[in-house]
Amino acid sequence: MLDERENPKDTPKILIKNHHIESPASIEHIFLQLKQASCHYQTIKFTYEEKKREANPYALTHHNGIWYLLAEEKGILKYFTLSKISCLNVLQGFKPSEKIIDAINQSLTAWISQNPILVRLCISNEAREYIFRKNFLIKYKIIEESQRDFIVECHFSYEGEVLNLAKCFLPFIRILSPQSLQEKLERELRDYLNLRDKG
């Protein structure tokens, strides 16, 4: 029987590359303060990217390896990257908004939004397995299928989320509706190609 120690050139059995997961330990003090403030609905003051901010925290969320604070600032629900928060002070309590709590609990998107966008996509079957295996679509509905592609309907929290997904899977995704998003995608691609040609 071969002893693995006798073969130092043997390949490792588990490889994890280019996958950063931000640990709460690196932001432990702020993480714990924000967790308490969110649980007890306490307003916070903090510095974010060199600007003084005041917001009402609702939740901590983890997305693509990064921790975020989900908080309401001046009536708008926003995401704040925890590693960019400094000079945190917890203030008095606030009355939580039932509308915001409902938006969080009933979210149809990976990113929580009070005004999600209903989008219809045409996706090539070549990308089908990867898109579903990686859960790029949340609470989707397949409304048409063929041997070449399928049409899916789902919600996204903001336009950039749809555009970024389409760019990641070019040329396998087309935005059917809203049509204005497909037009915006095509403009951005033309601008990119024109910029490249000028360089």
Secondary structure, 3 states (H helix, E strand, C coil): CCCHHHCCCCCCCCCCCCCCCCCHHHHHHHHHHHHHHHHCCEEEEEEECCEEEEEEEEEEEEECCEEEEEEEECCEEEEEEHHHEEEEEEEEECCCCHHHHHHHHCCCCCCCCCCCEEEEEEEEHHHHHHHHHCCCCCCCEEEEECCCEEEEEEEECCHHHHHHHHHHCCCCEEEEECHHHHHHHHHHHHHHHHHHHHC
